[in-house]
Amino acid sequence: MLEKISAPVSVGFTFDHTTRRVIPKWVIWEGRTYPIEKVGLHHTYRAGRTLFHVFSVASKTLFFRLVLNTDTLHWRLEEISDGMSD
């Protein structure tokens, strides 16, 4: 089931200078750590002058839509899904 959320989260990531890519490695949400097993789509958009990076990632059991605000460097969890239909 897909659930829309707007919650602050902690995200650990690496930056590969050779490919110039940011790769999320884990998400901490509601006190639990979810290791990221797969990074799917990544895109950017602007709201005014602020650039946002959107990552679709998956842990072992959940799918997350994470958004990074490049002005504040804060991460937000925008959507979560367990992969089951509604």
Backbone as numpy.savetxt, mean C-alpha at the origin, in Angstrom:
# Nx Ny Nz CAx CAy CAz Cx Cy Cz
-14.20 -10.23 0.45 -15.04 -9.07 0.45 -14.15 -7.83 0.45
-14.47 -6.89 -0.42 -13.72 -5.64 -0.52 -14.29 -4.63 0.46
-13.40 -4.04 1.25 -13.82 -3.04 2.23 -13.01 -1.78 2.03
-13.70 -0.65 1.89 -13.02 0.64 1.78 -12.69 1.12 3.19
-11.43 1.52 3.36 -10.92 1.97 4.65 -10.09 3.22 4.38
-9.93 4.04 5.36 -8.98 5.15 5.25 -8.27 5.23 6.59
-7.27 4.37 6.75 -6.59 4.26 8.04 -5.08 4.45 7.85
-4.45 5.14 8.79 -2.98 5.24 8.71 -2.36 3.88 9.00
-1.30 3.57 8.29 -0.58 2.31 8.49 0.91 2.58 8.44
1.67 1.64 8.98 3.12 1.67 8.84 3.50 0.71 7.72
4.42 1.13 6.86 4.85 0.32 5.73 6.38 0.30 5.71
6.93 -0.89 5.62 8.37 -1.04 5.42 8.60 -1.29 3.94
9.59 -0.62 3.37 9.83 -0.78 1.94 11.31 -0.63 1.64
11.68 -1.08 0.46 13.04 -0.90 -0.02 12.99 -0.07 -1.29
14.11 0.56 -1.58 14.25 1.31 -2.82 15.41 0.71 -3.59
15.15 0.26 -4.81 16.18 -0.31 -5.67 16.69 0.79 -6.60
17.91 1.24 -6.36 18.43 2.36 -7.14 18.69 2.00 -8.60
18.90 0.72 -8.89 19.16 0.33 -10.28 17.90 0.41 -11.13
16.75 0.07 -10.55 15.48 0.14 -11.29 14.67 1.36 -10.90
15.12 2.07 -9.86 14.43 3.26 -9.33 13.00 2.92 -8.92
12.85 1.79 -8.22 11.54 1.33 -7.79 11.47 1.22 -6.27
10.31 1.59 -5.73 9.99 1.39 -4.32 9.21 0.09 -4.23
9.62 -0.79 -3.30 8.98 -2.10 -3.17 8.52 -2.27 -1.72
7.20 -2.22 -1.46 6.70 -2.46 -0.10 7.03 -3.88 0.35
7.47 -4.03 1.60 7.86 -5.33 2.14 6.91 -5.83 3.22
6.35 -4.92 4.02 5.39 -5.31 5.06 4.50 -4.13 5.41
3.33 -4.47 5.97 2.35 -3.47 6.41 1.99 -3.79 7.85
1.95 -2.78 8.71 1.44 -2.95 10.07 0.11 -2.22 10.14
-0.94 -3.00 10.37 -2.30 -2.47 10.45 -2.98 -3.07 11.66
-3.53 -2.22 12.51 -4.21 -2.63 13.75 -3.36 -3.58 14.58
-2.07 -3.25 14.68 -1.17 -4.00 15.55 -0.65 -5.30 14.99
-1.03 -5.65 13.77 -0.55 -6.89 13.15 0.35 -6.57 11.97
1.39 -7.37 11.81 2.32 -7.21 10.70 1.95 -8.20 9.60
1.81 -7.68 8.38 1.48 -8.50 7.22 2.63 -8.42 6.22
3.43 -9.49 6.10 4.50 -9.48 5.10 3.89 -9.45 3.69
4.45 -8.61 2.83 3.97 -8.50 1.46 4.63 -9.59 0.62
3.80 -10.40 -0.02 4.31 -11.48 -0.86 4.30 -11.13 -2.33
3.41 -10.19 -2.73 3.34 -9.82 -4.14 2.97 -8.36 -4.27
3.67 -7.68 -5.16 3.34 -6.29 -5.49 2.70 -6.31 -6.87
1.49 -5.79 -6.94 0.77 -5.75 -8.21 0.93 -4.41 -8.88
-0.19 -3.76 -9.13 -0.17 -2.49 -9.83 0.39 -1.35 -8.97
1.02 -0.43 -9.64 1.51 0.80 -9.01 1.21 1.94 -9.96
0.60 3.01 -9.45 0.39 4.19 -10.27 0.46 5.42 -9.38
0.50 6.58 -10.02 0.56 7.84 -9.30 -0.57 8.74 -9.77
-0.91 9.69 -8.91 -1.85 10.75 -9.29 -1.54 11.98 -8.46
-2.05 13.10 -8.91 -1.86 14.36 -8.19 -3.19 14.88 -7.70
-3.17 15.46 -6.51 -4.30 16.21 -5.97 -3.71 17.57 -5.62
-3.98 18.55 -6.47 -3.31 19.84 -6.31 -1.84 19.66 -6.64
-0.99 20.06 -5.72 0.45 19.93 -5.93 1.02 18.66 -5.32
0.19 17.89 -4.62 0.67 16.70 -3.92 0.64 15.48 -4.83
1.75 14.77 -4.88 1.86 13.52 -5.64 1.58 12.35 -4.71
0.73 11.44 -5.15 0.41 10.23 -4.40 0.84 9.01 -5.20
1.41 8.02 -4.49 1.75 6.73 -5.10 0.76 5.71 -4.55
0.16 4.93 -5.44 -0.82 3.92 -5.05 -0.24 2.54 -5.39
-0.22 1.65 -4.40 0.30 0.29 -4.57 -0.80 -0.71 -4.26
-0.97 -1.68 -5.13 -1.83 -2.82 -4.86 -0.91 -3.98 -4.51
-1.04 -4.48 -3.29 -0.13 -5.52 -2.80 -0.94 -6.64 -2.14
-0.28 -7.79 -1.97 -0.95 -8.93 -1.35 -0.05 -9.57 -0.31
-0.66 -9.91 0.82 0.00 -10.75 1.81 -0.48 -12.17 1.54
-0.22 -13.06 2.47 -0.64 -14.44 2.29 -2.16 -14.57 2.23
-2.89 -13.73 2.98 -4.33 -13.89 3.09 -5.14 -12.67 2.67
-4.50 -11.50 2.51 -5.24 -10.27 2.24 -4.62 -9.48 1.09
-5.47 -8.70 0.42 -5.04 -7.74 -0.59 -5.20 -6.35 0.00
-4.22 -5.47 -0.25 -4.23 -4.12 0.28 -4.06 -3.11 -0.84
-4.70 -1.96 -0.70 -4.44 -0.81 -1.57 -3.84 0.25 -0.66
-2.55 0.53 -0.87 -1.80 1.46 -0.03 -1.52 2.74 -0.81
-1.60 3.87 -0.12 -1.36 5.16 -0.75 -0.30 5.92 0.05
0.74 6.36 -0.65 1.81 7.15 -0.05 1.66 8.60 -0.48
1.54 9.50 0.50 1.50 10.94 0.27 2.95 11.42 0.25
3.43 11.92 -0.88 4.84 12.31 -0.97 5.16 13.62 -0.28
4.14 14.41 0.07 4.40 15.64 0.83 4.68 15.31 2.30
3.88 14.43 2.88 4.01 14.10 4.30 4.78 12.82 4.55
4.93 12.00 3.51 5.52 10.65 3.60 4.70 9.74 4.52
3.42 10.01 4.63 2.51 9.17 5.41 1.82 8.17 4.48
1.64 6.95 5.00 0.95 5.89 4.27 -0.47 5.75 4.81
-1.41 5.42 3.91 -2.80 5.14 4.29 -3.23 3.85 3.63
-4.02 3.09 4.36 -4.67 1.90 3.82 -6.02 2.35 3.30
-6.25 2.23 1.98 -7.49 2.71 1.38 -8.50 1.59 1.17
-8.04 0.39 0.85 -8.92 -0.75 0.64 -8.24 -2.02 1.13
-9.08 -2.97 1.53 -8.60 -4.29 1.93 -9.57 -5.33 1.42
-9.07 -6.49 1.04 -9.94 -7.55 0.55 -9.36 -8.90 0.97
-10.26 -9.81 1.27 -9.82 -11.18 1.58 -9.93 -12.09 0.35
-10.31 -11.52 -0.79 -10.39 -12.28 -2.02 -11.71 -12.99 -2.24
-12.57 -12.97 -1.26 -13.88 -13.63 -1.37 -14.87 -12.66 -2.01
-15.84 -13.19 -2.73 -16.86 -12.31 -3.32 -17.79 -11.81 -2.26
-18.42 -10.66 -2.53 -19.31 -10.03 -1.55 -20.51 -10.83 -1.32
